[in-house]
């Protein structure tokens, strides 16, 4: 079976997943934008076309009249590769649905068309106003997008486009169980929607875990150490985490915050810590990608906090048996965290609620340890690179049958 994926770029977690699927016998091709796609977030690291078990093809990316990214030469690649299945996410699946050349080739070779989405910031069909009233949309710089008549007109049009595309799709892959509730409202049969979950390179992290645990701690032992991993952009809400730390320090003066990652907000966050007089309690480590280094900092910490948007860093923290505290992320957190068992959910954008949840774990070491073990159980038995890749393959077999 040959499967062709269409991506803006390949972040390390997707590279690990594609390698794993390929190892299990699927012939994979990844079509990506030549150069850096405008769709990729600030500071997102992508892999290059080397050391992979699958084929990577770079092609020129353009913007359509609708203002959406597409690959004008994709039809030539499909003509040459003749895959059994094409998998595309937003907005690339628009071209596969509307461009005559692509539609003809897909029909000619009886290729199955699959849409892959989180889905993130996507309402159920017909529930536009109620969704965005309850879930305001922001960009990475925390600018409110869900306002004004123009926004709702655009979202209504996107809703109709999605409905058209899903009605013509042979299947859909979604990251989270929430997606299995949203996507069928767009006209695709529920049995054609497959929940794959999402995972980072859990195998590399677990492989390094034994070495990390048998090595000296990278930092002095501190049971009151919080860690955050992610790009430093506004919607990660690291500023909220720093505000919560200030409250925590009143009761736990030895508390520390480790921040792994880099981005345009780093200077602002460093300034904020200094302005609050807690710069000695906040450590900016910078961007780290090697599993052993990430693991060393996770192992030296006690609690993982994701105060804003994110996802896969939760998996990494759970691999190292850390309880996780987060609010609303991209939907994947619902499948990972059981409130009060493997972590806590706090009230969104509420520093007092966040500080309260962290304090609960700081005040009960036995609870913190048991929740950490429950976290790892999820990674070990439910959501990891092996199980996620197997879910993709089962979905492909079902769709291609």
N, C-alpha and C positions, 0 to 999 in steps of 0.2 A: 504494500500500500504506500502510495506517494502522497504526501501532504505538503502544500505550499502555504506558508504564512506570509501575511503582508504587515509590515511594521514600520513605524517611523524610525526606530532604532532599537538596538538590543541591549538593555541593561543587564548587568551580571546575573540577576535572578532568572531572567528569561533564557539567557544563554545556558545556564545550568539545567533548566527544565527541558529545553530542546535537545541538549546532549543526552539527557536521561531517556527521553522518548526515543531518540535515535538508537541508543544502546539496546532498546527493547525491540528493535527490528523494523521501525517505521522509517521510510526514506523521506527525509525532511529537506525542504528548501525554505530559506528565509529571505524574502525580498525586503530590502531596507533602503532608506533614502541615502543617496550619495552625499556625503557631508553631514552637517548637523541639521536635523529637521527642526523647523520652528515649533513643532508640536511638543518637543521634549521640554520638560521643565528646567528651570535654572539649576545648573550644577549637576544634572543627571549624568552619571557615568555610563558610557556605552562600550561594548566590546567591539573588537575589530575582527575582520575575516581571517582568523587564524586559530589554530588549536581547537577546532570544533569537529564533532562527529557528523555534522550536517553541512549543507552547502549554503553559503551566504552570497546573495547577488545584490549588488548596489545599482540603483537606477535613479535617474533624475526625477526630482519631485517638483510639481507645479501647483499653482493655486487655480481652482476652477472659477467660473463666473459666479458661482454661489459662495465663493470665498473659502472653499474647502480644499484641503490637500489631496492630491492624487498623483499616481505615477502614469504618465502618458504612454510609456513603453511597456506597461504591464502585460498588455495583450500579446506582445511578441514573446515575452518570457513564458507565458502560459502556453502559447503555441509550441514553443520549443520543449518545455518540461512535461506537458500533458499530465498534470497531477490528477489523482482521484478526487481530492478534496482541496478546496481553497478556504483558508481561514483569514478573516479580516475583521479588524476592529473599527471603531469610529475614528475618522470620517471616511476611511478607505472603502468601507462596504457600500458607500453611496455610488461610487464609480462602477462597482461590480453589478449594481442594480440598474443603473441608468445608461451607461455607455454602450451603444449598440455593438461596437467591436468586441467588447468583453462579453456581453450577453450571448453573442453568436458563437464565440469560441467555447464558452461554458456549455452551451447547448450542444454544439457539434461533438464535443468529446464526452458528453454526459458527466460533467464534473459537478460534484456536490458543493454547494455554496453554504458556508457556515459563518455566522456572525459571532464574534467574541467580544464581550463587554464585561465591565465589572458588575452591574451598571452603576455608575456614580453620578449623582445629581440628575437622575432620570426619574420622573414621576410615572406612576401608572397611567396608562392611556385614559384621557378624559378627566384627569384629576390635577390639572395644571395649577390652578390658583390655590387650592387647598394644600398642595404639596409644598410650593415655594413660600407660602405663608408660614408653614411649620418648619421648613428647611431652607432658610435664605441661602442664596448662592453667592459665594465670594470667589475672587481669583486668588492667586498665591500671595498677592500683596494686600489681601483683606479688603479690597474694594468691593462694595456691595454691587452685585450685578442684577439681582432680581428686583428691579424697580422700573417703573415707567411703562407706558403702553407699548413702546417699541420692543422691550424685552419680551413681553408676553406674546406679541405677534410673532417674533422670531421663534420662541419656544413652541408656539402652536404649529408653525410651519415645520419645525424639526420633528415634532410629534407625528405629523402626517407623513413625513419622509421615512421615519422609523417604521411606521405601520406598513407602508408600502414595501419596504425592504424586508421586513420580517415575514410578511405574507408570502414572499418569494424565496425565502431561505429554506434550506434543507435541514438546518439545525442551528442551535445556539449554545455557546459555551459561556458560563457565567462563573465569576470568582466566588460568589457567596450564595447562601440559601435565600437571601433576600431577593436576589436576581430571579430566582425561580418563581417568585410571586409577581414581579414586575413585568418581565418579558412576555409571558403568555397574554397579557392584556393588549399587546400590539399585534395579535393575530396569528402567532405561531402556536402550534399545538403544544400543550404542556409536556407531553412525552418526548418532544424534540428539544427540550431545554435541559441541558446537562450541567450540573453543579460540579465544577472541577476543584474548587477551593484554590488557594494560592500558597506557594511556599518559596522561600529562598533556598540557598544551597545548604539545606539541613545536613546533608551527608558530610560535607566538608567541615561544618561546625561541630558535628558530633565526633568526627574523626579526630579533630584537634582537641576536643574537650578533655579527653583522658590526659593528654600531654600538658594542657593548661593546668589541670587540677593537681598534677604532680610537680608542677614548677613553683618557684617562689611567687608570691603575689606581686603583681605589677605596681600595686599601691599598698600602703599600710592598711591593715585590717580595720574596717569601720562598719559596724552593723547599721549605721544611719546614713549610708551612701546611696543616693538616687542616681540613676543613669538615664539619659535620653540619647537616642540615635536618630539622625535624620538630617536632611538638608536644612540649612538655616534660612528659611523663608518665613514670611509673616504668618501664613496660615498653619504652620506647625505649632504656633502659640507657645514658643519657648519663653516668651516674655511673661506669660501667665504662670508658667512653672517657676520662674525666678521670683515672681510676686508671692507665690505659695510658699517658696522656700523661706522668704523673709518671715512669714507667719510661723512656720515650723521652728525656726531658730529661737523663738521665744521660749519654747519648751525643750528643744533639743539643740543646744548651741554647737554641738559637734557635727551636726548634719552637713552633708556635702552634696553637691550636684555636679555630675560629670556630663559634659555635652560633647558627643562624638558627631562630627559633621562640620560642614562649612557652607558658606553661602552669603548672599548679599546682606543679610541681617546680622552678621557676626559683630561688626563694629557697634551697632546699636545695642546689641545684647550685652556686650562687654561694658559699654558706657552705662547701661542700666544697672548692672551689678555694682559698678563703682559708685554710682549715684546713691544707691541704697546702702552702701557701706558693707556689702557682703561679698566683695570680690575675692576674698580669701576662701570663701566657701563654694565658689563656682570655678570649675576647671574646664577650659575650652581645649579639647584635645585635637580638633581638626578632623579632616577626612581620613578614614581608615577603611580599607577594603579587604585586607588579608584576614581570613577567618580566624587565624591564631591570635592576631592582635585584638580583633573585636571580642573574641572569647575571653581574652585576658582581662579586659575592662569589665565585661559582664560578670565574670567570676569574682571580681573584686568588689562588686556592688550587691545591694540587698533588695532594691525595688526598681522596677522599670516603669517610667511614666511617659505616656504620649499624650500631651495636653491638647493637641490639635489634630490636623489631618495626617494620615499616614497609613501604615498597614504592615508591611513585611518586617519591620524592625520588631514588632510584637513577637513574631515567630522566633526570631533570633534570641530574644530575651527569654522566652519560654524554654528554648533548648537548654539554656543554662540555669533552669529551675528558679527563675525569678517570677514572683507575682507581678501582675501587670495592672496598672491603673490607667484608664483612658476614658474618653467620652465618645462622642460620635466621630467615627473616622470615615473609612470608605465602604463600610458594610461588612468587611471580612472579620472585624473584631467580634461580631456577634457569634460567629462559628468557632472562635478561638477561646473566648473568655466566658466563663460561667460566674456571674456576679456572686461574690462571697465564697467561691470555691477555688478558682484559679486567679482571681484578681477582683478589682472593683471598678465600677463605672461611676464617674463623678458628674455633677451637673455641669453641662457645657458652659464654658467661659466663666466659671465661678471659682475664683481663687480660694475662697473659704471652703467650698466643698472639696476641692482638690487637696488642700492642706489637711482637711479632716480625714480623708481616706489614707493619705500617707501616714499621718499620725497613728491611725489604727494599726497599721503594720509595724510601725516603730515601737509601739507600746506592747506588742504581743509577738515575741520572737517565735513561739511555737506555731502560731497561726501563720506567720510569714513563711516559715519553712514548709508547713503542710500545703499551703497554697502554691508554693514553688514546685513542690513535687507533683501537684495536680496539673500545673502548667506543662511540665515535661511530659506527663502522661498523654496529653493532647498531641504533642509533637511526635512522640514515639509511636503512638497507635492510630492516630486519626489523620493529621495533616502534616505531611512531610514530602520530600522530593519524590520518594518512591510511590506513595499513595496518590499524589497529585498526577504524576506522569501516567500511572495506571488508569486513572479516571479519564484522562485525555484519550488514551488508546481505546478504552471501552466505548467512549462516545464516538470515536472515529469508526469503529467496527459497526456500531449500531446505525450510524448515519449512512455508511457505505453499503450496508446490506440490502 
